[in-house]
Amino acid sequence: MGSSRRSQAERDEITVEIGYALFSACFAGAVVFGVIAGPVAVWQLPAVLDQALPRVGAVLGAALAVLRVVHVLWRRTGTRRP
């Protein structure tokens, strides 16, 4: 973090990167949730699984989304130009 000012192009690049990180995180989290909780909507499962699968899917989907945002933005800081 230097004291030099960023150009408009650099600020735009950062904004696009953040948008990509958030969009891809939401998409990945939704896919994981759908894969794990989807069987509840399709099949008649025991009550324990009816309650557990959506919760597990939500937790794992949210965790994956956070990890995706961190990974994309961390990778961005590693390729910073001087």
C-alpha positions as CSV (number, residue, x, y, z in Angstrom):
1,M,0.0,0.0,0.0
2,G,2.0,2.9,-1.3
3,S,1.1,6.5,-1.0
4,S,0.7,6.8,-4.8
5,R,-2.7,7.5,-6.2
6,R,-4.4,5.0,-8.4
7,S,-5.5,5.9,-11.9
8,Q,-9.1,5.6,-13.0
9,A,-8.3,2.4,-14.9
10,E,-6.8,0.8,-11.9
11,R,-9.9,1.7,-9.8
12,D,-12.2,0.3,-12.5
13,E,-10.1,-2.9,-12.6
14,I,-10.5,-3.3,-8.8
15,T,-14.2,-2.7,-9.0
16,V,-14.7,-5.3,-11.7
17,E,-12.6,-7.8,-9.8
18,I,-14.7,-7.3,-6.7
19,G,-17.9,-7.7,-8.7
20,Y,-16.5,-10.9,-10.3
21,A,-15.5,-12.2,-6.9
22,L,-19.0,-11.6,-5.4
23,F,-20.9,-12.9,-8.5
24,S,-18.8,-16.1,-8.7
25,A,-19.1,-16.7,-5.0
26,C,-22.9,-16.4,-5.1
27,F,-23.1,-18.7,-8.0
28,A,-20.8,-21.3,-6.4
29,G,-22.6,-21.1,-3.1
30,A,-26.0,-21.5,-4.8
31,V,-24.8,-24.6,-6.8
32,V,-23.4,-26.2,-3.6
33,F,-26.7,-25.5,-1.8
34,G,-28.7,-26.9,-4.6
35,V,-26.7,-30.0,-4.9
36,I,-26.9,-30.7,-1.1
37,A,-30.5,-29.5,-0.4
38,G,-32.0,-30.5,-3.8
39,P,-32.9,-34.0,-2.9
40,V,-35.3,-32.7,-0.3
41,A,-37.4,-31.2,-3.0
42,V,-37.3,-34.2,-5.2
43,W,-37.6,-37.3,-3.0
44,Q,-39.5,-38.2,0.1
45,L,-36.8,-38.3,2.8
46,P,-36.9,-39.0,6.5
47,A,-37.8,-35.9,8.7
48,V,-34.2,-35.7,10.0
49,L,-32.8,-35.4,6.5
50,D,-35.6,-33.0,5.5
51,Q,-34.3,-30.6,8.2
52,A,-30.6,-31.3,8.1
53,L,-29.8,-31.2,4.3
54,P,-31.0,-27.5,3.7
55,R,-29.1,-26.4,6.8
56,V,-25.9,-28.2,5.8
57,G,-26.3,-26.9,2.3
58,A,-26.7,-23.4,3.5
59,V,-23.6,-23.6,5.8
60,L,-21.4,-25.2,3.2
61,G,-22.7,-22.9,0.5
62,A,-22.0,-19.8,2.6
63,A,-18.5,-21.1,3.6
64,L,-17.7,-21.8,0.0
65,A,-18.8,-18.3,-1.0
66,V,-16.6,-16.6,1.6
67,L,-13.7,-18.8,0.6
68,R,-14.3,-17.9,-3.1
69,V,-14.3,-14.1,-2.4
70,V,-11.1,-14.4,-0.3
71,H,-9.4,-16.5,-3.0
72,V,-10.2,-14.2,-5.9
73,L,-9.3,-11.0,-4.0
74,W,-6.1,-12.6,-2.5
75,R,-5.0,-13.7,-5.9
76,R,-5.6,-10.1,-7.1
77,T,-3.2,-8.7,-4.5
78,G,-0.6,-11.2,-5.6
79,T,-0.6,-9.9,-9.1
80,R,-0.4,-6.2,-8.2
81,R,1.8,-4.2,-10.5
82,P,4.4,-1.8,-9.0
